[in-house]
Amino acid sequence: MRLDNSAFTKYRFCPLAYFERYEADAMPLVQLGNDTRGILAATPNDALALDEQAPGPKGIVPTAPAPDRDFGSRFHQLVANARRGHAGLPLVVYPDWPDEDIELECRAIWAQYQAHYATDPTTPPIARIISVERTEHIAVPGTGHELTVRIDAVVGFDDGTIGPLDTKTEKHGSRSNTRESWAGRTQASLYLWACRQLYPQAAVSRMVVDVVTRGSAKFPASFRRMDDIAQSPEQQDDAIRNVVQVADEITAYRLGGWWPSNRNSCVEWTGRPCEYYPLHVLGRTDANLRLYRPAEDYLSDT
């Protein structure tokens, strides 16, 4: 089977939440009455599915808007097209974002981002852009599984080495993108491992994490890059072994038709409920199912 870092992380958070996001049959959502607000096109979400699995939309996500996620999605579009332009790659035609406030904020911060890195002498020495947002399925040797990655960009450095570059957007005050958090993060391990497999003739040295912090009424937007996220081949291989273990478990639960749950994750220590709290705690009713829509195939082969 195919597994990516997001699905791996969701499974480790709670296998039942993973099931809802990546495996659940979303067709009932389309068939629930005539009210289809939030329903996306019914296309198969098979990026993480077995080839033999019956077609149909898989996985559900909440219908409620997510402004932080919308900002990140739109900003990534602007960044990706700029990188495509630098690399001489065809641009993607993205429509304006449907939320005008998000569109205006992203364009304003994008202009600040460009100005910042045009004048900042501490910008990491990126000599060239090798690829931009390509979906790759990499066979894990000795298993029947594949690691799927969609790296924001693979870049070459002035010292002749290469590595993945990932852009992260965050709110002011966030502590999720520190060096300490990224030092052992699975995403870094898997992206570095993937680059070793995809470019076996090159030396993979480190990962660059490009952090964009949104502004607020009190604080302006800010930009920083961590150019020293590195992990040993042994650490990367250990991360792959963890992915294989999860893939084996998912395969077994698919065959058995039962998914375990981590009920301690239904409400986080911050008091925020899991996005699937209405289904798993309050009940899988038609009314609660209307809170969700079919998930998008975010790892299409483009």
JOVEN-V280382 format. One record per pair of residues at least 12 apart in sequence whose C-alpha atoms are under 8 Angstrom apart, sorted by the first residue. I is the first residue (numbers start at 1). J is the second residue. Records with the same first field share a line. If there is no record, write none. Layout:
# JOVEN-V280382
I=J  J
This chain:
# JOVEN-V280382
1=48  49  50  144  145  146  247  251
2=47  48  49  50  137  145  146  147  148  247
3=48  145  146  147  148  243  247
4=48  147  148  149
5=148  149  186  187  190
7=22
8=243  246
11=246
13=262  265
14=260  261  262  263  265
15=259  260  261  262
16=259  260  261  262
17=261  276
19=59  259
20=59  60  61  276
21=58  59  60  61  295
22=45  48  58  59  60  295
23=49  58  59
24=58  59  60
25=56  57  58  59
26=56  57  58  59  60  293  294
27=42  56  57  294
29=289  290  292  293  294
30=42
32=286  290
37=63
38=63  64  292  293
39=63  292  293  294
40=293  294  295  296
41=294
42=56  57  294
43=56  57  296  297
44=56  57  58  297
45=57  58  59  295  296  297
46=58  297
47=297  298  299  300
57=294  295
58=294  295
59=294  295
60=292  293  294  295
61=275  292  293  294  295
62=275  291  292  293
63=291  292  293
64=291
67=102
68=170  171
70=102
71=102  106  169
72=168  169
74=97  102  103  106
75=106  107  110
76=167
77=94
78=110
79=110
80=132  133  152
83=129  132  153
84=132
86=129
87=128  129  130  131
109=214  221
113=223
116=223
123=225
124=225  227
125=157  158
126=155  156  157  158
127=155  156  157  158
128=155  156  157
129=153  154  155  156
130=153  154  155  156
131=153  154  155
132=151  152  153  154
133=150  151  152  153  302
134=150  151  152  301  302
135=148  149  150  151  299  300  301  302
136=148  149  150  301
137=149
138=194  197  198
140=240
143=244
145=244  247
149=191  194
150=299
151=164  165  166  191
152=164  165  166  167
153=165  166
154=195
160=203
161=202  203  204  205
162=202  203  204  205  206
163=192  195  204  205  206  207  208
164=191  192  195  206  207  208
165=207  208  209  210
166=207  208  209  210
167=209  210  211  212
168=209  210  211  212
169=211  212  213  214
170=211  212  213  214
171=213  214  215
172=213  214  215  216  219
177=211
179=226  229
182=229
183=229  230  231
184=231
186=239
188=207  229  230  231
189=231  235  236  239
190=236  239  240
192=204  206  207  231  236
193=233  236  237
205=230
206=227  228  229  230  231
207=227  228  229  230
208=225  226  227  228  229
209=225  226  227  229
210=223  224  225  226
211=223  224  225
212=224
266=281
